[in-house]
Amino acid sequence: MSIETLHTDNAPKAIGPYAQAVKANGFLFTAGQIPLHPVSMEIVEGDVAAQTEQVLANLSAVLAEAGATWNDVVKTTCFLRSMDDFASFNGVYARVLGEARPARSTVAVAGLPRNVSVEVELVAALPPR
């Protein structure tokens, strides 16, 4: 099995001992993305909707670097600081993903890095090249 790490400057750089994403056996596995702006590396200001926009933009950039789109995503795992934010999160998620309907888990967690409201990771089946 070959494993290849992936990096794009259009998403926040890894701030620890991990990769933005890893390609393995025809799949893309991303690290969890939080609402960091890829240039400033600062948390995007605003509510969960604004933070979700940035998280999904970051993941879109990683997908694009891998030659994939949201239609190639088979699973997302979504972490919310509060389930009270689910409706706002889900509205942005539905709009950004369009017709894509990957399997999804959404859970509330006790805390997220840098006290953000949302984090999302995904698995995508890479299109043949």
C-alpha positions in Angstrom: 0.0 0.0 0.0 1.3 3.4 -0.9 0.6 6.3 1.4 1.1 9.9 0.2 0.6 13.0 2.2 -1.1 16.0 0.6 -0.6 19.7 1.2 -2.2 22.9 -0.3 -1.5 26.5 0.6 -5.2 27.1 0.1 -6.0 25.4 3.4 -4.4 26.0 6.8 -1.0 24.3 7.2 -0.8 21.5 9.7 0.1 23.0 13.1 1.3 19.7 14.6 2.6 16.3 13.8 0.0 15.4 11.1 -0.8 16.0 7.5 -3.7 18.0 6.0 -4.6 14.8 4.2 -3.3 11.4 3.3 -4.0 9.5 0.1 -4.1 5.7 0.6 -5.5 2.9 -1.6 -7.6 5.2 -3.7 -9.0 7.2 -0.8 -8.4 10.6 0.7 -8.5 11.0 4.5 -8.4 14.5 5.8 -7.4 15.9 9.1 -10.1 17.7 11.0 -10.4 21.3 9.7 -11.3 24.1 12.1 -12.2 27.6 10.9 -8.6 28.9 10.5 -8.0 31.3 7.6 -5.3 29.7 5.5 -3.2 32.8 5.1 -3.5 34.5 8.5 -3.8 31.2 10.4 -6.3 33.1 12.6 -9.7 31.8 13.7 -12.5 33.3 11.5 -14.7 35.6 13.6 -18.4 35.0 13.8 -21.0 32.5 14.6 -21.1 28.8 13.8 -22.4 29.6 10.3 -19.4 31.8 9.5 -17.0 29.2 11.1 -18.7 26.4 9.1 -18.2 28.4 5.8 -14.4 28.5 6.5 -14.2 24.9 7.6 -15.9 23.8 4.4 -13.8 26.2 2.2 -10.7 24.6 3.8 -11.9 21.1 3.0 -12.9 22.2 -0.6 -9.3 23.3 -1.1 -7.9 20.0 0.1 -10.4 18.1 -2.1 -9.4 20.2 -5.1 -5.7 19.6 -4.5 -6.4 15.9 -4.5 -8.4 16.2 -7.8 -11.7 15.5 -6.0 -15.0 17.3 -5.3 -17.7 17.0 -2.7 -19.3 14.4 -5.0 -16.4 12.1 -4.3 -16.8 12.4 -0.5 -18.1 9.1 1.0 -18.1 10.1 4.7 -17.9 13.2 6.9 -17.5 13.4 10.6 -18.7 16.7 12.1 -18.0 17.9 15.6 -20.0 20.7 17.1 -19.3 22.4 20.4 -23.1 22.6 21.0 -26.0 20.8 19.3 -27.9 24.1 19.6 -25.8 25.1 16.6 -26.9 22.1 14.5 -29.5 24.0 12.4 -27.1 26.8 11.5 -24.3 24.3 10.7 -26.6 22.1 8.7 -27.9 25.0 6.5 -24.4 25.9 5.4 -23.3 22.2 5.0 -26.3 21.5 2.8 -25.7 24.6 0.6 -22.0 23.9 0.2 -22.3 20.2 -0.5 -25.1 20.8 -3.0 -26.4 17.4 -4.3 -23.5 15.5 -2.7 -24.9 13.3 0.1 -22.0 11.5 1.9 -22.7 9.4 5.0 -22.3 11.7 8.0 -21.9 11.6 11.7 -22.4 14.7 13.8 -21.6 14.8 17.4 -21.4 17.4 20.2 -18.1 17.4 22.0 -16.9 18.9 25.2 -14.3 21.1 23.5 -12.6 21.7 20.2 -9.1 23.2 19.4 -8.8 26.9 20.1 -12.4 26.9 21.4 -14.0 26.9 18.0 -17.6 25.9 17.4 -17.1 23.4 14.6 -14.6 20.9 13.1 -15.1 18.6 10.1 -13.1 15.7 8.7 -13.8 13.6 5.6 -13.0 10.5 3.6 -13.3 10.7 -0.2 -13.0 8.1 -2.9 -10.4 9.5 -5.3 -11.4 9.6 -9.0 -9.2 7.6 -11.4 -6.5 9.6 -13.0 
